[in-house]
Amino acid sequence: MATYLDFEQRLKSLQEDIESASMRNDEVAMQILQKELDEEISKIYSNLNDYQRLLLARHPDRPYALDYIEILMRDSYEIFGDRHFRDDKAIVCFLGKIENQKVMVIGEEKGRGTKNKIIRNFGMPNPEGYRKALRVAKMAEKFDIPILMLIDTAGAYPGLGAEERGQSEAIAKNLQEFASLNVPTISIVIGEGGSGGALAIGVADKLAMMEHSIFSVISPEGCAAILWNDPTKIEAATKAMKITPHELKKANLIDDIIEEPLNGAHRNKNEAAKNIKKYFLESLECIRSDSNFLKTRYEKLMNYGSFRSR
């Protein structure tokens, strides 16, 4: 059953009216209502504010990494474990093909349903998850296989055990190693990109965001609690932090924005996956056409946060 956010309630009402008209076999009413629904979708999704984009990035029906992997990949084979401690289910790694292109996909997976969410730790990786991602990336480098990374996490797991096993070191190691991988790397924020938990698989030749995703150094709730000692000021924090794709593209912190279906990836995951595939293949061709892509990647990373003083 589809979930509707507060600002989508009009869409829910129209959809229910369409279903009712369909049961009555009233084709005229269906056509009128469908036209009204299409107009309402266009009106709502072309005028989203930052807070509404945050809600969409966290939408429970939004496609997760495994949803995209299932649609995009063929002949896929999952790789487990970091060879040190255990397998972290919050990060999934698959070797396979997108069309005829061999690829290694690394994704953060939140899980669906209470049981699976607990198994996936709500998409918050432990250090062994990042070490698994690095092990798999090094394997891809050894066999000259490009890497696609799908970011979707509220952040790295902040638990005591994670800190004892070197959470910050694992993230820092990934930043260092991913910056120098000798294979093309493409990273896409598909939902929520939270803090170092997202950045650990976000260092790449191309960093893109889905149209209704977010990328932030801290959650809006955390920001509101720190700045105003009031976690209810989420909307103000979301606007002030400038965490939406268009704001980050304007600041040259991401490379591209991937369009979603008009009514969002949560309503049409196949179309969203098609757009991801198109972006991946085109970006891969672009990177491979650069004979010195490692230098290009280095220069891009070194330019993050640069500014000119008058």
N, C-alpha and C positions, 0 to 999 in steps of 0.2 A: 504494500500500500504506500502510495507516494506521500511524502512529508512536505508540508507547505509552511514557509516562514510567515511572519506577521504581514509583511508587505506583499505576500503572494496570495493572500486570502481571496481577493477578487478572482484570481486565476482558478483557485479551487472551486469557487462557486460556479463559474462559467463551465468548468470541466464537468462538474456534477450535472449541470443543466443539459450539456451536450449528451452525456450518458443517458439521462432521462429521456431526451428526445429520440435517441437511438433505440431505446427499449420500446418507444411508441411507434417507431419506424416513421418519424416525422422528418423527412429529408429537408423540407424548407426551413424548419426551425433549426435543424443541425447546421445548415449553411450559414444562416444569419448569426447563430451563436459562435460558430467557428471563426467567422470574420471578426466578430467582436473580441474573441479570445486572442486572435493574432494581433489585433490593434492594441489590446491591453498589454500583451507581452512586450511588444515594441516600445510602448510608452514607459513601462516599468524598467525594463532592462537597459534602456538608453539614457536613463536619468538616475542611476544608482549613486548613492553617496558612499563615502569610505566605509562607514559602519555596516551598510548593507552588503558591501563587497566582503567584509570580514565574515559576516554571517554566511554568505554563499561559500566562502573558502572552507568553512566548517560544516557545511550542510551534510546531514547524515546520509543523504542519498548520493553525494558526490562520488565519482569514481575514485577508487584508491589504486595504489600501485599494482596490486594483483589483478584488478579489473582491466587495467590497460595492458598488462603483460599478457593476459589471456587473449585479448583481441589482437594485439600487435604481433606477437611472436608465434613462430611455428618451430617444430622440432626442438622445443625448449627443454632444458635440463636444469633442475635446481641444484645449487651448490650450497653446502651447509658448513657451519663451524669456522672458528678462527684459528684452530689448531693449537690453542693455548688453554682455553677455559671451557667454553660451551658454545652452542649455537644460539644466537640471539634472534628470536622470531620477529622482532621489530624491524629488522632489515632483511630483505629477501634479495637473493642473487640468482640470476638465470642466464645460462648460455644458450643461444639459439640463433634464429634468423628473423630479421624484419624484411619482408619480401625475399630477395636473394642475398641480402647483406648479413654476414655473420656479425653478431653483436653480443656484448656482455651488458646486461641490464642490472642495475643496483637500485633498489627502491626501498623507501620507508613505508611500512604497512601498518595502518591503525587497527584493522580488523573490524568485523561486523558481528553484532550480537555480543551479549555480556561475556560469554565463555571465551569467544575468540579475541575480544578486546583485551581480556586479561592475559591470554597467551601471548598476544602481540605487545603487551605492556602499553596499550593505547598509542602505539606508534612512537614511543619514547625509547630510543636505543640505549643500551648499556655500552661500556667500552668495548666489550667483545663484539658488539655489532659493528662498530666502526673498524675494528681490527679485521673482521670478516670482510668488510667492504674493501679494505686495503689489500688483503690477501688475494681477493678475486681480481682487483684492478691490476695487481702485479702479474697475475696469471694472464690476463688479457694483453698486457704489454708484451709478455714473453712470446705470445703467439700472434702478435700484431692484429688484435681484434679491437675495434673501436668500442667505446663505453658510453652507454646512455644511463644517466642517473635521474631518478624520479624523487623529488623532495616533497615530503608531506609529514611534518611532525610539529608538535607544540614546542619541542625542545628535547635536548638530551636528558635522560633520566637523572634526577638530582638526588637519588637515594644514597644512603650511607655506603652500601656495598659497591655501588658504581664509583663513588669517590675513592674508596679504599683500593679499587682495582685500577685506578688511574684514568678517570674519565677525561680530565682536561688534557692529559698527555696523549691519550688516544686521538682526541680531536685535533690537537696541535700537530701530531705526526701525520694525520691525513692531509692537513693543509699543506704541509711541507712536501709530502710525497706526490699528491695529486697535482701540485703545481709543476712537477717535472716529469710526469708520465710521458713516455715517447709514443703515445698513440692518441688519436683524436678523442676528445672528451666533450660530451654535451650534457648539460644539466638543466632540468626543467622543474620549476616549482608547480606542482599540480594542485595543491591545496593550500596548506599552511606551512610556511617556512619559518620556523622559530629558532632564532639565536644560533649558537654554535652547533646545535643539533642538526640544523639544516646546512650550515656552512661546511660541515665536515664532508659532505658529498656535493658541495656547491662550487668547488674550485674547478673550472673547466674552460675549454676554448670558447664555448658558447654557453651563456647562462640566460635562460629564457623563463618567462612566467606565463602561466595560463591567465586569460583575461580576468577571471574572477578569483585570483589567488592573492596571497599576501606574503611579504617577506619582511621580517622585523628582528631587531636585536633583543627584544623582550616582548612578551604578550601585552596587549593593551591593558588587560586587567592588572598585570604587574606594574606597568608604567603608572597607571592611575593610583595604585596603592602607594607607590614610592613618592610621586610628585605631590599628590593631594591627600594622601592618607585616606583615600576614598575609592575603593575598587568599583563603585557604581558609575564613576565618570569614564566609562569605557568609550563612549562616543567621542568625547573631547580628546581623549588620548589617541584614539585611532586617527582622527583628523590631524592632530599635531605631529604624530610620528611619521606621516607620509610613507605608508607601507604598501600602497597599492602599485600595480605594475606601471601605470602612467607616470606616477611621481618618481619612481625609481629609474624608469627609462630617461626621464628628464634630467636626472642627476647622474646619468651615465654609470649607474651601478648594476644594470642588467643590459643585455644585448638586444633582446627582442621580446615582443608580446605575442603570444599565440592566441588567435581568436577562438572563442567558444561558440557553439550553436547559440542562436538568438536567445533562447530561454535557458541557457546555462548547460554546463556539462552534466549536471545532475539529472537533466531531463532527456539528454541524448548522448550517452557515453560513446556510442559507435562513431558519431560524427566528431566528437572531441578526440577520440583515438585516431581518427583519420587525419585530423589536423596535426597531431603530435607526430605521426609517421611522416607526413609531408615535411614538417620542419626538420625532423631528424635527418632524413635522407638529403635534403637540400643543404643543411648545415654541414653534413659530413663531406659532401662534394666540395663545398666552399673551403673547408679546412684542408682537405687533401690537395686542393689547387695551390695552396700556399707552401712553397718549398721550405720555408723556415717558420713553420707554425709555432714551434716552441718559443722562438723569439717574440712572435706576435702575442702569444699567451702571456709571456713574462712582462712585456710592456703594458699589456692591458691590466694585469694585476698590480703593477707598480703605479699605475695612474689612478687607482681607486682612492678617493678622498682628496685628490689634488685640487688646488684652488689657486687663484691669482689675487694678489693684493694690489690695490690701487696706489 
